[in-house]
């Protein structure tokens, strides 16, 4: 097979799509070849069956054994067709929107990204933090993740996570509700949500933020791809915060990548009796993770000043504003957004955001007649 495939695509871009199809995430042999020769020349060299200076003969032979069975024109064309239909863009290192922080991964970095949403936002020039944790999160973990994500995203710091159930989902939802930027990095193709129960959430992230993957559209998530996806979460972010994690949680893998990349690492303490926080406590005790108890602790981790010192007013603090919204609600009477806004002395738009977060946290309830405070939240 020659490289005449994909006449409607830039040859280099098309060859990058081929590499994405035939390799698994983090393939350093492919990474070294493409870095040295480019996607087209590198692929031609591999197909020629000659020797390459960038890798050892054994590495090249093993690589060819991995790659050649996957070399399929139909598979590449199908992934590009699905990408076009789903609004997924192939982002390469030659594109101006390429997030340079991923280059810290060296030869283990992604050869490309398949992106849905605003690719330019991946640069996250105002700062970014990965908020990750257990899928089987407790109510405490969900609450902390939402508090941190809403505060940080509401003050312009992008929230990065993996789109999973539990802490990931709580962080994405709170960031969206606060009107901030959030990025979901998926282990499968960017064209479909995983888990399926987060289909609407992933659609919302793509519409208001970014959904990205390094595997082609149509690819299924696997255990290896989940582990490799974690290195992208760590590399894309200026710091990583583990909110809640068991002793062997996959979130510890993300934390390990952050430490390897010399990115700041934080962990949220939980009850000492909670197995869901055992991994977070381990990070603090054994790996020097900073103890995170508030969004200002995360800002300190990022080298940023506290929210109030950054030019905001005390009344813009997330917790204070949430309290104002709660105070404007009743456990008995339903009130519409405009009435809540009038009572709280806030804008309707701002109130809607906080009502959404409070609903996620189980403090308020919505209905046909508006909103009310749940008795347990009073």
Protein Blocks (a to p, Z undefined) as FASTA:
>chain_A
ZZkeoklbcfklmmmmmmmmmpcehiaklmmmmmmnojmlmmmmmmnopacfkbcfklmm
mmmmmmmmmmcfklmmmmmmmmmmnopacddfkbmklcfklmmnmmmbcfbdcdedjfkl
mnomnopadddddfkbcfklmmmmmmmmmmmmmnopacddehighjlmmmmmmmmmnopa
cddddfbdfkbccdfklmmmmmmmmmmmccddfbdehiacdfklmmmmmmmmmmmpmbdc
dfbdcfklcklmmmmmmmmnopacddddddfklmklmmmmmmmmmnopacdfbfklmmmm
nopacfklnopafklpmklmmmmmmmmpcfkbccdfklmmmmnopafklmmmmmmmmmmn
opaccdfklpaddfklZZ
